[in-house]
Amino acid sequence: MKIEKTMIIGELLERLPEKADILTEAGMHCLNCAIAHGETIEEACEAHGIDVEELLVELNKK
C-alpha cells in the first residue's frame, strides 16, 4: 500500500500501526488526540512544520 499525503492519520495508524514511530520521530507527538485521527498527513505536516514529501519517503520505505 502506497501512503499518500491525503491519507487520514487515523486510517494510516489503523492499517499500519508500526508507522507511528516514524510520525513521532518526525515531530508529531500528539497521535492520540482527536484531531490527529481526522487530519490528513499533509494537514498534520503543515501544522507541525514538517516537510510532507520527506515524511512520505520515510513512511513508504519498506
PDBQT receptor file of N, H, CA, C and O in Angstrom, charges set to zero:
ATOM      1  N   MET A   1       0.846  -1.167   0.000  1.00  0.00    +0.000 N 
ATOM      2  CA  MET A   1       0.000   0.000   0.000  1.00  0.00    +0.000 C 
ATOM      3  C   MET A   1       0.900   1.242   0.000  1.00  0.00    +0.000 C 
ATOM      4  O   MET A   1       1.792   1.375   0.838  1.00  0.00    +0.000 OA
ATOM      5  N   LYS A   2       0.653   2.137  -0.945  1.00  0.00    +0.000 N 
ATOM      6  H   LYS A   2      -0.072   2.028  -1.626  1.00  0.00    +0.000 HD
ATOM      7  CA  LYS A   2       1.409   3.383  -1.008  1.00  0.00    +0.000 C 
ATOM      8  C   LYS A   2       0.718   4.421  -0.128  1.00  0.00    +0.000 C 
ATOM      9  O   LYS A   2      -0.491   4.633  -0.225  1.00  0.00    +0.000 OA
ATOM     10  N   ILE A   3       1.496   5.053   0.719  1.00  0.00    +0.000 N 
ATOM     11  H   ILE A   3       2.478   4.881   0.798  1.00  0.00    +0.000 HD
ATOM     12  CA  ILE A   3       0.976   6.083   1.610  1.00  0.00    +0.000 C 
ATOM     13  C   ILE A   3       1.032   7.415   0.885  1.00  0.00    +0.000 C 
ATOM     14  O   ILE A   3       2.084   7.812   0.384  1.00  0.00    +0.000 OA
ATOM     15  N   GLU A   4      -0.099   8.107   0.828  1.00  0.00    +0.000 N 
ATOM     16  H   GLU A   4      -0.953   7.785   1.235  1.00  0.00    +0.000 HD
ATOM     17  CA  GLU A   4      -0.223   9.393   0.149  1.00  0.00    +0.000 C 
ATOM     18  C   GLU A   4      -0.454  10.501   1.173  1.00  0.00    +0.000 C 
ATOM     19  O   GLU A   4      -0.890  10.234   2.292  1.00  0.00    +0.000 OA
ATOM     20  N   LYS A   5      -0.164  11.739   0.790  1.00  0.00    +0.000 N 
ATOM     21  H   LYS A   5       0.190  11.956  -0.120  1.00  0.00    +0.000 HD
ATOM     22  CA  LYS A   5      -0.335  12.864   1.712  1.00  0.00    +0.000 C 
ATOM     23  C   LYS A   5      -1.792  13.144   2.041  1.00  0.00    +0.000 C 
ATOM     24  O   LYS A   5      -2.080  13.832   3.021  1.00  0.00    +0.000 OA
ATOM     25  N   THR A   6      -2.706  12.629   1.250  1.00  0.00    +0.000 N 
ATOM     26  H   THR A   6      -2.472  12.070   0.454  1.00  0.00    +0.000 HD
ATOM     27  CA  THR A   6      -4.135  12.836   1.508  1.00  0.00    +0.000 C 
ATOM     28  C   THR A   6      -4.722  11.782   2.452  1.00  0.00    +0.000 C 
ATOM     29  O   THR A   6      -5.899  11.853   2.804  1.00  0.00    +0.000 OA
ATOM     30  N   MET A   7      -3.911  10.816   2.857  1.00  0.00    +0.000 N 
ATOM     31  H   MET A   7      -2.955  10.759   2.571  1.00  0.00    +0.000 HD
ATOM     32  CA  MET A   7      -4.391   9.765   3.760  1.00  0.00    +0.000 C 
ATOM     33  C   MET A   7      -4.641  10.349   5.158  1.00  0.00    +0.000 C 
ATOM     34  O   MET A   7      -3.862  11.161   5.657  1.00  0.00    +0.000 OA
ATOM     35  N   ILE A   8      -5.720   9.923   5.759  1.00  0.00    +0.000 N 
ATOM     36  H   ILE A   8      -6.352   9.263   5.353  1.00  0.00    +0.000 HD
ATOM     37  CA  ILE A   8      -6.058  10.341   7.124  1.00  0.00    +0.000 C 
ATOM     38  C   ILE A   8      -5.139   9.587   8.095  1.00  0.00    +0.000 C 
ATOM     39  O   ILE A   8      -4.939   8.379   7.967  1.00  0.00    +0.000 OA
ATOM     40  N   ILE A   9      -4.588  10.317   9.060  1.00  0.00    +0.000 N 
ATOM     41  H   ILE A   9      -4.750  11.299   9.164  1.00  0.00    +0.000 HD
ATOM     42  CA  ILE A   9      -3.653   9.717  10.004  1.00  0.00    +0.000 C 
ATOM     43  C   ILE A   9      -4.290   8.543  10.754  1.00  0.00    +0.000 C 
ATOM     44  O   ILE A   9      -3.646   7.514  10.957  1.00  0.00    +0.000 OA
ATOM     45  N   GLY A  10      -5.526   8.693  11.157  1.00  0.00    +0.000 N 
ATOM     46  H   GLY A  10      -6.050   9.529  10.992  1.00  0.00    +0.000 HD
ATOM     47  CA  GLY A  10      -6.210   7.602  11.852  1.00  0.00    +0.000 C 
ATOM     48  C   GLY A  10      -6.276   6.342  11.017  1.00  0.00    +0.000 C 
ATOM     49  O   GLY A  10      -6.103   5.238  11.535  1.00  0.00    +0.000 OA
ATOM     50  N   GLU A  11      -6.528   6.500   9.713  1.00  0.00    +0.000 N 
ATOM     51  H   GLU A  11      -6.669   7.396   9.292  1.00  0.00    +0.000 HD
ATOM     52  CA  GLU A  11      -6.568   5.354   8.799  1.00  0.00    +0.000 C 
ATOM     53  C   GLU A  11      -5.187   4.719   8.671  1.00  0.00    +0.000 C 
ATOM     54  O   GLU A  11      -5.051   3.496   8.689  1.00  0.00    +0.000 OA
ATOM     55  N   LEU A  12      -4.159   5.568   8.541  1.00  0.00    +0.000 N 
ATOM     56  H   LEU A  12      -4.270   6.562   8.526  1.00  0.00    +0.000 HD
ATOM     57  CA  LEU A  12      -2.790   5.060   8.451  1.00  0.00    +0.000 C 
ATOM     58  C   LEU A  12      -2.440   4.228   9.680  1.00  0.00    +0.000 C 
ATOM     59  O   LEU A  12      -1.916   3.120   9.560  1.00  0.00    +0.000 OA
ATOM     60  N   LEU A  13      -2.731   4.768  10.859  1.00  0.00    +0.000 N 
ATOM     61  H   LEU A  13      -3.157   5.668  10.956  1.00  0.00    +0.000 HD
ATOM     62  CA  LEU A  13      -2.378   4.076  12.090  1.00  0.00    +0.000 C 
ATOM     63  C   LEU A  13      -3.199   2.810  12.308  1.00  0.00    +0.000 C 
ATOM     64  O   LEU A  13      -2.730   1.859  12.934  1.00  0.00    +0.000 OA
ATOM     65  N   GLU A  14      -4.419   2.799  11.794  1.00  0.00    +0.000 N 
ATOM     66  H   GLU A  14      -4.800   3.572  11.285  1.00  0.00    +0.000 HD
ATOM     67  CA  GLU A  14      -5.251   1.598  11.901  1.00  0.00    +0.000 C 
ATOM     68  C   GLU A  14      -4.699   0.485  11.019  1.00  0.00    +0.000 C 
ATOM     69  O   GLU A  14      -4.651  -0.676  11.426  1.00  0.00    +0.000 OA
ATOM     70  N   ARG A  15      -4.286   0.846   9.817  1.00  0.00    +0.000 N 
ATOM     71  H   ARG A  15      -4.325   1.789   9.486  1.00  0.00    +0.000 HD
ATOM     72  CA  ARG A  15      -3.773  -0.148   8.868  1.00  0.00    +0.000 C 
ATOM     73  C   ARG A  15      -2.321  -0.533   9.141  1.00  0.00    +0.000 C 
ATOM     74  O   ARG A  15      -1.943  -1.698   9.021  1.00  0.00    +0.000 OA
ATOM     75  N   LEU A  16      -1.509   0.470   9.512  1.00  0.00    +0.000 N 
ATOM     76  H   LEU A  16      -1.816   1.416   9.609  1.00  0.00    +0.000 HD
ATOM     77  CA  LEU A  16      -0.074   0.247   9.686  1.00  0.00    +0.000 C 
ATOM     78  C   LEU A  16       0.401   0.881  10.993  1.00  0.00    +0.000 C 
ATOM     79  O   LEU A  16       1.101   1.894  10.965  1.00  0.00    +0.000 OA
ATOM     80  N   PRO A  17       0.037   0.308  12.124  1.00  0.00    +0.000 N 
ATOM     81  CA  PRO A  17       0.376   0.917  13.411  1.00  0.00    +0.000 C 
ATOM     82  C   PRO A  17       1.870   1.096  13.638  1.00  0.00    +0.000 C 
ATOM     83  O   PRO A  17       2.280   1.947  14.427  1.00  0.00    +0.000 OA
ATOM     84  N   GLU A  18       2.681   0.305  12.957  1.00  0.00    +0.000 N 
ATOM     85  H   GLU A  18       2.348  -0.387  12.316  1.00  0.00    +0.000 HD
ATOM     86  CA  GLU A  18       4.131   0.424  13.112  1.00  0.00    +0.000 C 
ATOM     87  C   GLU A  18       4.671   1.747  12.560  1.00  0.00    +0.000 C 
ATOM     88  O   GLU A  18       5.808   2.116  12.857  1.00  0.00    +0.000 OA
ATOM     89  N   LYS A  19       3.886   2.454  11.771  1.00  0.00    +0.000 N 
ATOM     90  H   LYS A  19       2.963   2.155  11.529  1.00  0.00    +0.000 HD
ATOM     91  CA  LYS A  19       4.315   3.742  11.209  1.00  0.00    +0.000 C 
ATOM     92  C   LYS A  19       4.228   4.871  12.237  1.00  0.00    +0.000 C 
ATOM     93  O   LYS A  19       4.727   5.967  11.983  1.00  0.00    +0.000 OA
ATOM     94  N   ALA A  20       3.615   4.629  13.373  1.00  0.00    +0.000 N 
ATOM     95  H   ALA A  20       3.209   3.739  13.580  1.00  0.00    +0.000 HD
ATOM     96  CA  ALA A  20       3.506   5.653  14.422  1.00  0.00    +0.000 C 
ATOM     97  C   ALA A  20       4.877   6.136  14.869  1.00  0.00    +0.000 C 
ATOM     98  O   ALA A  20       5.053   7.321  15.153  1.00  0.00    +0.000 OA
ATOM     99  N   ASP A  21       5.840   5.241  14.934  1.00  0.00    +0.000 N 
ATOM    100  H   ASP A  21       5.697   4.279  14.704  1.00  0.00    +0.000 HD
ATOM    101  CA  ASP A  21       7.194   5.632  15.354  1.00  0.00    +0.000 C 
ATOM    102  C   ASP A  21       7.798   6.655  14.396  1.00  0.00    +0.000 C 
ATOM    103  O   ASP A  21       8.469   7.590  14.831  1.00  0.00    +0.000 OA
ATOM    104  N   ILE A  22       7.567   6.486  13.111  1.00  0.00    +0.000 N 
ATOM    105  H   ILE A  22       7.022   5.726  12.757  1.00  0.00    +0.000 HD
ATOM    106  CA  ILE A  22       8.095   7.423  12.118  1.00  0.00    +0.000 C 
ATOM    107  C   ILE A  22       7.451   8.791  12.298  1.00  0.00    +0.000 C 
ATOM    108  O   ILE A  22       8.135   9.813  12.245  1.00  0.00    +0.000 OA
ATOM    109  N   LEU A  23       6.141   8.816  12.509  1.00  0.00    +0.000 N 
ATOM    110  H   LEU A  23       5.585   7.986  12.553  1.00  0.00    +0.000 HD
ATOM    111  CA  LEU A  23       5.446  10.083  12.717  1.00  0.00    +0.000 C 
ATOM    112  C   LEU A  23       5.942  10.779  13.978  1.00  0.00    +0.000 C 
ATOM    113  O   LEU A  23       6.159  11.991  13.980  1.00  0.00    +0.000 OA
ATOM    114  N   THR A  24       6.120  10.021  15.040  1.00  0.00    +0.000 N 
ATOM    115  H   THR A  24       5.943   9.037  15.039  1.00  0.00    +0.000 HD
ATOM    116  CA  THR A  24       6.602  10.591  16.302  1.00  0.00    +0.000 C 
ATOM    117  C   THR A  24       8.015  11.143  16.143  1.00  0.00    +0.000 C 
ATOM    118  O   THR A  24       8.310  12.242  16.612  1.00  0.00    +0.000 OA
ATOM    119  N   GLU A  25       8.878  10.392  15.492  1.00  0.00    +0.000 N 
ATOM    120  H   GLU A  25       8.638   9.499  15.111  1.00  0.00    +0.000 HD
ATOM    121  CA  GLU A  25      10.253  10.839  15.273  1.00  0.00    +0.000 C 
ATOM    122  C   GLU A  25      10.300  12.110  14.426  1.00  0.00    +0.000 C 
ATOM    123  O   GLU A  25      11.212  12.921  14.580  1.00  0.00    +0.000 OA
ATOM    124  N   ALA A  26       9.330  12.288  13.537  1.00  0.00    +0.000 N 
ATOM    125  H   ALA A  26       8.589  11.629  13.412  1.00  0.00    +0.000 HD
ATOM    126  CA  ALA A  26       9.280  13.472  12.684  1.00  0.00    +0.000 C 
ATOM    127  C   ALA A  26       8.800  14.702  13.445  1.00  0.00    +0.000 C 
ATOM    128  O   ALA A  26       8.971  15.826  12.973  1.00  0.00    +0.000 OA
ATOM    129  N   GLY A  27       8.200  14.501  14.621  1.00  0.00    +0.000 N 
ATOM    130  H   GLY A  27       8.062  13.588  15.005  1.00  0.00    +0.000 HD
ATOM    131  CA  GLY A  27       7.739  15.628  15.426  1.00  0.00    +0.000 C 
ATOM    132  C   GLY A  27       6.253  15.648  15.711  1.00  0.00    +0.000 C 
ATOM    133  O   GLY A  27       5.750  16.608  16.295  1.00  0.00    +0.000 OA
ATOM    134  N   MET A  28       5.548  14.618  15.315  1.00  0.00    +0.000 N 
ATOM    135  H   MET A  28       5.957  13.839  14.841  1.00  0.00    +0.000 HD
ATOM    136  CA  MET A  28       4.108  14.530  15.596  1.00  0.00    +0.000 C 
ATOM    137  C   MET A  28       3.927  13.748  16.889  1.00  0.00    +0.000 C 
ATOM    138  O   MET A  28       3.849  12.520  16.883  1.00  0.00    +0.000 OA
ATOM    139  N   HIS A  29       3.863  14.464  17.978  1.00  0.00    +0.000 N 
ATOM    140  H   HIS A  29       3.927  15.462  17.983  1.00  0.00    +0.000 HD
ATOM    141  CA  HIS A  29       3.786  13.824  19.293  1.00  0.00    +0.000 C 
ATOM    142  C   HIS A  29       2.362  13.708  19.828  1.00  0.00    +0.000 C 
ATOM    143  O   HIS A  29       2.154  13.264  20.958  1.00  0.00    +0.000 OA
ATOM    144  N   CYS A  30       1.393  14.102  19.026  1.00  0.00    +0.000 N 
ATOM    145  H   CYS A  30       1.562  14.462  18.109  1.00  0.00    +0.000 HD
ATOM    146  CA  CYS A  30       0.001  14.077  19.510  1.00  0.00    +0.000 C 
ATOM    147  C   CYS A  30      -0.852  13.109  18.699  1.00  0.00    +0.000 C 
ATOM    148  O   CYS A  30      -1.979  13.437  18.327  1.00  0.00    +0.000 OA
ATOM    149  N   LEU A  31      -0.329  11.938  18.427  1.00  0.00    +0.000 N 
ATOM    150  H   LEU A  31       0.586  11.672  18.729  1.00  0.00    +0.000 HD
ATOM    151  CA  LEU A  31      -1.046  10.981  17.588  1.00  0.00    +0.000 C 
ATOM    152  C   LEU A  31      -2.316  10.434  18.220  1.00  0.00    +0.000 C 
ATOM    153  O   LEU A  31      -3.175   9.902  17.517  1.00  0.00    +0.000 OA
ATOM    154  N   ASN A  32      -2.445  10.555  19.508  1.00  0.00    +0.000 N 
ATOM    155  H   ASN A  32      -1.747  10.988  20.079  1.00  0.00    +0.000 HD
ATOM    156  CA  ASN A  32      -3.638  10.039  20.176  1.00  0.00    +0.000 C 
ATOM    157  C   ASN A  32      -4.744  11.073  20.331  1.00  0.00    +0.000 C 
ATOM    158  O   ASN A  32      -5.825  10.749  20.824  1.00  0.00    +0.000 OA
ATOM    159  N   CYS A  33      -4.492  12.313  19.918  1.00  0.00    +0.000 N 
ATOM    160  H   CYS A  33      -3.614  12.576  19.518  1.00  0.00    +0.000 HD
ATOM    161  CA  CYS A  33      -5.533  13.328  20.077  1.00  0.00    +0.000 C 
ATOM    162  C   CYS A  33      -6.593  13.169  18.994  1.00  0.00    +0.000 C 
ATOM    163  O   CYS A  33      -6.327  12.594  17.939  1.00  0.00    +0.000 OA
ATOM    164  N   ALA A  34      -7.778  13.672  19.251  1.00  0.00    +0.000 N 
ATOM    165  H   ALA A  34      -7.995  14.140  20.108  1.00  0.00    +0.000 HD
ATOM    166  CA  ALA A  34      -8.907  13.518  18.331  1.00  0.00    +0.000 C 
ATOM    167  C   ALA A  34      -8.646  14.175  16.985  1.00  0.00    +0.000 C 
ATOM    168  O   ALA A  34      -9.064  13.654  15.951  1.00  0.00    +0.000 OA
ATOM    169  N   ILE A  35      -7.970  15.295  16.986  1.00  0.00    +0.000 N 
ATOM    170  H   ILE A  35      -7.630  15.718  17.826  1.00  0.00    +0.000 HD
ATOM    171  CA  ILE A  35      -7.705  15.996  15.730  1.00  0.00    +0.000 C 
ATOM    172  C   ILE A  35      -6.813  15.152  14.822  1.00  0.00    +0.000 C 
ATOM    173  O   ILE A  35      -7.059  15.070  13.618  1.00  0.00    +0.000 OA
ATOM    174  N   ALA A  36      -5.799  14.536  15.377  1.00  0.00    +0.000 N 
ATOM    175  H   ALA A  36      -5.600  14.603  16.355  1.00  0.00    +0.000 HD
ATOM    176  CA  ALA A  36      -4.859  13.754  14.574  1.00  0.00    +0.000 C 
ATOM    177  C   ALA A  36      -5.560  12.644  13.802  1.00  0.00    +0.000 C 
ATOM    178  O   ALA A  36      -5.167  12.334  12.678  1.00  0.00    +0.000 OA
ATOM    179  N   HIS A  37      -6.559  12.059  14.370  1.00  0.00    +0.000 N 
ATOM    180  H   HIS A  37      -6.878  12.311  15.284  1.00  0.00    +0.000 HD
ATOM    181  CA  HIS A  37      -7.213  10.935  13.709  1.00  0.00    +0.000 C 
ATOM    182  C   HIS A  37      -8.119  11.366  12.563  1.00  0.00    +0.000 C 
ATOM    183  O   HIS A  37      -8.537  10.529  11.763  1.00  0.00    +0.000 OA
ATOM    184  N   GLY A  38      -8.429  12.660  12.468  1.00  0.00    +0.000 N 
ATOM    185  H   GLY A  38      -8.090  13.340  13.118  1.00  0.00    +0.000 HD
ATOM    186  CA  GLY A  38      -9.244  13.149  11.361  1.00  0.00    +0.000 C 
ATOM    187  C   GLY A  38      -8.464  13.984  10.368  1.00  0.00    +0.000 C 
ATOM    188  O   GLY A  38      -9.020  14.411   9.357  1.00  0.00    +0.000 OA
ATOM    189  N   GLU A  39      -7.188  14.228  10.630  1.00  0.00    +0.000 N 
ATOM    190  H   GLU A  39      -6.736  13.881  11.451  1.00  0.00    +0.000 HD
ATOM    191  CA  GLU A  39      -6.339  15.034   9.767  1.00  0.00    +0.000 C 
ATOM    192  C   GLU A  39      -5.660  14.183   8.715  1.00  0.00    +0.000 C 
ATOM    193  O   GLU A  39      -5.395  12.999   8.921  1.00  0.00    +0.000 OA
ATOM    194  N   THR A  40      -5.384  14.812   7.579  1.00  0.00    +0.000 N 
ATOM    195  H   THR A  40      -5.600  15.774   7.411  1.00  0.00    +0.000 HD
ATOM    196  CA  THR A  40      -4.558  14.136   6.585  1.00  0.00    +0.000 C 
ATOM    197  C   THR A  40      -3.098  14.278   7.000  1.00  0.00    +0.000 C 
ATOM    198  O   THR A  40      -2.760  15.107   7.846  1.00  0.00    +0.000 OA
ATOM    199  N   ILE A  41      -2.255  13.478   6.408  1.00  0.00    +0.000 N 
ATOM    200  H   ILE A  41      -2.530  12.805   5.721  1.00  0.00    +0.000 HD
ATOM    201  CA  ILE A  41      -0.826  13.572   6.671  1.00  0.00    +0.000 C 
ATOM    202  C   ILE A  41      -0.338  14.963   6.284  1.00  0.00    +0.000 C 
ATOM    203  O   ILE A  41       0.471  15.559   6.995  1.00  0.00    +0.000 OA
ATOM    204  N   GLU A  42      -0.818  15.474   5.175  1.00  0.00    +0.000 N 
ATOM    205  H   GLU A  42      -1.475  14.990   4.597  1.00  0.00    +0.000 HD
ATOM    206  CA  GLU A  42      -0.413  16.801   4.717  1.00  0.00    +0.000 C 
ATOM    207  C   GLU A  42      -0.818  17.891   5.706  1.00  0.00    +0.000 C 
ATOM    208  O   GLU A  42      -0.018  18.775   6.011  1.00  0.00    +0.000 OA
ATOM    209  N   GLU A  43      -2.043  17.838   6.207  1.00  0.00    +0.000 N 
ATOM    210  H   GLU A  43      -2.693  17.119   5.959  1.00  0.00    +0.000 HD
ATOM    211  CA  GLU A  43      -2.510  18.836   7.180  1.00  0.00    +0.000 C 
ATOM    212  C   GLU A  43      -1.670  18.795   8.453  1.00  0.00    +0.000 C 
ATOM    213  O   GLU A  43      -1.304  19.836   8.998  1.00  0.00    +0.000 OA
ATOM    214  N   ALA A  44      -1.372  17.595   8.918  1.00  0.00    +0.000 N 
ATOM    215  H   ALA A  44      -1.670  16.749   8.476  1.00  0.00    +0.000 HD
ATOM    216  CA  ALA A  44      -0.573  17.454  10.136  1.00  0.00    +0.000 C 
ATOM    217  C   ALA A  44       0.839  17.986   9.921  1.00  0.00    +0.000 C 
ATOM    218  O   ALA A  44       1.410  18.614  10.813  1.00  0.00    +0.000 OA
ATOM    219  N   CYS A  45       1.402  17.738   8.746  1.00  0.00    +0.000 N 
ATOM    220  H   CYS A  45       0.938  17.228   8.021  1.00  0.00    +0.000 HD
ATOM    221  CA  CYS A  45       2.738  18.247   8.447  1.00  0.00    +0.000 C 
ATOM    222  C   CYS A  45       2.744  19.769   8.438  1.00  0.00    +0.000 C 
ATOM    223  O   CYS A  45       3.671  20.389   8.959  1.00  0.00    +0.000 OA
ATOM    224  N   GLU A  46       1.732  20.364   7.860  1.00  0.00    +0.000 N 
ATOM    225  H   GLU A  46       0.979  19.860   7.437  1.00  0.00    +0.000 HD
ATOM    226  CA  GLU A  46       1.630  21.822   7.846  1.00  0.00    +0.000 C 
ATOM    227  C   GLU A  46       1.547  22.373   9.263  1.00  0.00    +0.000 C 
ATOM    228  O   GLU A  46       2.187  23.375   9.582  1.00  0.00    +0.000 OA
ATOM    229  N   ALA A  47       0.766  21.725  10.106  1.00  0.00    +0.000 N 
ATOM    230  H   ALA A  47       0.246  20.911   9.847  1.00  0.00    +0.000 HD
ATOM    231  CA  ALA A  47       0.588  22.183  11.482  1.00  0.00    +0.000 C 
ATOM    232  C   ALA A  47       1.857  22.055  12.314  1.00  0.00    +0.000 C 
ATOM    233  O   ALA A  47       2.064  22.820  13.256  1.00  0.00    +0.000 OA
ATOM    234  N   HIS A  48       2.708  21.087  11.968  1.00  0.00    +0.000 N 
ATOM    235  H   HIS A  48       2.539  20.465  11.203  1.00  0.00    +0.000 HD
ATOM    236  CA  HIS A  48       3.913  20.829  12.753  1.00  0.00    +0.000 C 
ATOM    237  C   HIS A  48       5.196  21.298  12.072  1.00  0.00    +0.000 C 
ATOM    238  O   HIS A  48       6.287  21.077  12.597  1.00  0.00    +0.000 OA
ATOM    239  N   GLY A  49       5.078  21.941  10.912  1.00  0.00    +0.000 N 
ATOM    240  H   GLY A  49       4.191  22.120  10.486  1.00  0.00    +0.000 HD
ATOM    241  CA  GLY A  49       6.253  22.431  10.215  1.00  0.00    +0.000 C 
ATOM    242  C   GLY A  49       7.157  21.335   9.676  1.00  0.00    +0.000 C 
ATOM    243  O   GLY A  49       8.381  21.463   9.684  1.00  0.00    +0.000 OA
ATOM    244  N   ILE A  50       6.541  20.255   9.207  1.00  0.00    +0.000 N 
ATOM    245  H   ILE A  50       5.546  20.150   9.201  1.00  0.00    +0.000 HD
ATOM    246  CA  ILE A  50       7.278  19.094   8.700  1.00  0.00    +0.000 C 
ATOM    247  C   ILE A  50       7.140  19.050   7.183  1.00  0.00    +0.000 C 
ATOM    248  O   ILE A  50       6.057  19.297   6.652  1.00  0.00    +0.000 OA
ATOM    249  N   ASP A  51       8.218  18.740   6.488  1.00  0.00    +0.000 N 
ATOM    250  H   ASP A  51       9.097  18.539   6.919  1.00  0.00    +0.000 HD
ATOM    251  CA  ASP A  51       8.183  18.608   5.033  1.00  0.00    +0.000 C 
ATOM    252  C   ASP A  51       7.437  17.316   4.688  1.00  0.00    +0.000 C 
ATOM    253  O   ASP A  51       7.910  16.218   4.982  1.00  0.00    +0.000 OA
ATOM    254  N   VAL A  52       6.287  17.460   4.072  1.00  0.00    +0.000 N 
ATOM    255  H   VAL A  52       5.903  18.352   3.833  1.00  0.00    +0.000 HD
ATOM    256  CA  VAL A  52       5.429  16.304   3.797  1.00  0.00    +0.000 C 
ATOM    257  C   VAL A  52       6.086  15.331   2.828  1.00  0.00    +0.000 C 
ATOM    258  O   VAL A  52       5.937  14.118   2.974  1.00  0.00    +0.000 OA
ATOM    259  N   GLU A  53       6.804  15.841   1.853  1.00  0.00    +0.000 N 
ATOM    260  H   GLU A  53       6.926  16.826   1.734  1.00  0.00    +0.000 HD
ATOM    261  CA  GLU A  53       7.432  14.948   0.866  1.00  0.00    +0.000 C 
ATOM    262  C   GLU A  53       8.523  14.092   1.510  1.00  0.00    +0.000 C 
ATOM    263  O   GLU A  53       8.635  12.903   1.212  1.00  0.00    +0.000 OA
ATOM    264  N   GLU A  54       9.321  14.689   2.387  1.00  0.00    +0.000 N 
ATOM    265  H   GLU A  54       9.229  15.655   2.629  1.00  0.00    +0.000 HD
ATOM    266  CA  GLU A  54      10.356  13.926   3.097  1.00  0.00    +0.000 C 
ATOM    267  C   GLU A  54       9.732  12.869   3.996  1.00  0.00    +0.000 C 
ATOM    268  O   GLU A  54      10.222  11.743   4.076  1.00  0.00    +0.000 OA
ATOM    269  N   LEU A  55       8.648  13.237   4.672  1.00  0.00    +0.000 N 
ATOM    270  H   LEU A  55       8.250  14.151   4.607  1.00  0.00    +0.000 HD
ATOM    271  CA  LEU A  55       7.973  12.278   5.548  1.00  0.00    +0.000 C 
ATOM    272  C   LEU A  55       7.396  11.123   4.744  1.00  0.00    +0.000 C 
ATOM    273  O   LEU A  55       7.473   9.972   5.173  1.00  0.00    +0.000 OA
ATOM    274  N   LEU A  56       6.821  11.413   3.585  1.00  0.00    +0.000 N 
ATOM    275  H   LEU A  56       6.758  12.348   3.236  1.00  0.00    +0.000 HD
ATOM    276  CA  LEU A  56       6.252  10.349   2.747  1.00  0.00    +0.000 C 
ATOM    277  C   LEU A  56       7.318   9.364   2.289  1.00  0.00    +0.000 C 
ATOM    278  O   LEU A  56       7.059   8.165   2.192  1.00  0.00    +0.000 OA
ATOM    279  N   VAL A  57       8.513   9.865   2.008  1.00  0.00    +0.000 N 
ATOM    280  H   VAL A  57       8.724  10.839   2.087  1.00  0.00    +0.000 HD
ATOM    281  CA  VAL A  57       9.616   8.963   1.633  1.00  0.00    +0.000 C 
ATOM    282  C   VAL A  57       9.870   7.982   2.763  1.00  0.00    +0.000 C 
ATOM    283  O   VAL A  57       9.997   6.780   2.528  1.00  0.00    +0.000 OA
ATOM    284  N   GLU A  58       9.945   8.487   3.991  1.00  0.00    +0.000 N 
ATOM    285  H   GLU A  58       9.841   9.463   4.182  1.00  0.00    +0.000 HD
ATOM    286  CA  GLU A  58      10.199   7.623   5.147  1.00  0.00    +0.000 C 
ATOM    287  C   GLU A  58       9.041   6.657   5.382  1.00  0.00    +0.000 C 
ATOM    288  O   GLU A  58       9.263   5.476   5.648  1.00  0.00    +0.000 OA
ATOM    289  N   LEU A  59       7.816   7.148   5.286  1.00  0.00    +0.000 N 
ATOM    290  H   LEU A  59       7.636   8.108   5.070  1.00  0.00    +0.000 HD
ATOM    291  CA  LEU A  59       6.652   6.299   5.530  1.00  0.00    +0.000 C 
ATOM    292  C   LEU A  59       6.520   5.191   4.496  1.00  0.00    +0.000 C 
ATOM    293  O   LEU A  59       6.018   4.111   4.806  1.00  0.00    +0.000 OA
ATOM    294  N   ASN A  60       6.963   5.446   3.281  1.00  0.00    +0.000 N 
ATOM    295  H   ASN A  60       7.372   6.323   3.029  1.00  0.00    +0.000 HD
ATOM    296  CA  ASN A  60       6.824   4.463   2.214  1.00  0.00    +0.000 C 
ATOM    297  C   ASN A  60       7.997   3.514   2.078  1.00  0.00    +0.000 C 
ATOM    298  O   ASN A  60       7.978   2.623   1.229  1.00  0.00    +0.000 OA
ATOM    299  N   LYS A  61       9.021   3.693   2.907  1.00  0.00    +0.000 N 
ATOM    300  H   LYS A  61       9.037   4.417   3.597  1.00  0.00    +0.000 HD
ATOM    301  CA  LYS A  61      10.111   2.721   2.900  1.00  0.00    +0.000 C 
ATOM    302  C   LYS A  61       9.603   1.419   3.471  1.00  0.00    +0.000 C 
ATOM    303  O   LYS A  61       8.796   1.416   4.400  1.00  0.00    +0.000 OA
ATOM    304  N   LYS A  62      10.062   0.328   2.929  1.00  0.00    +0.000 N 
ATOM    305  H   LYS A  62      10.718   0.330   2.174  1.00  0.00    +0.000 HD
ATOM    306  CA  LYS A  62       9.601  -0.975   3.411  1.00  0.00    +0.000 C 
ATOM    307  C   LYS A  62      10.364  -1.411   4.621  1.00  0.00    +0.000 C 
ATOM    308  O   LYS A  62      10.105  -2.487   5.159  1.00  0.00    +0.000 OA
TER     309      LYS A  62
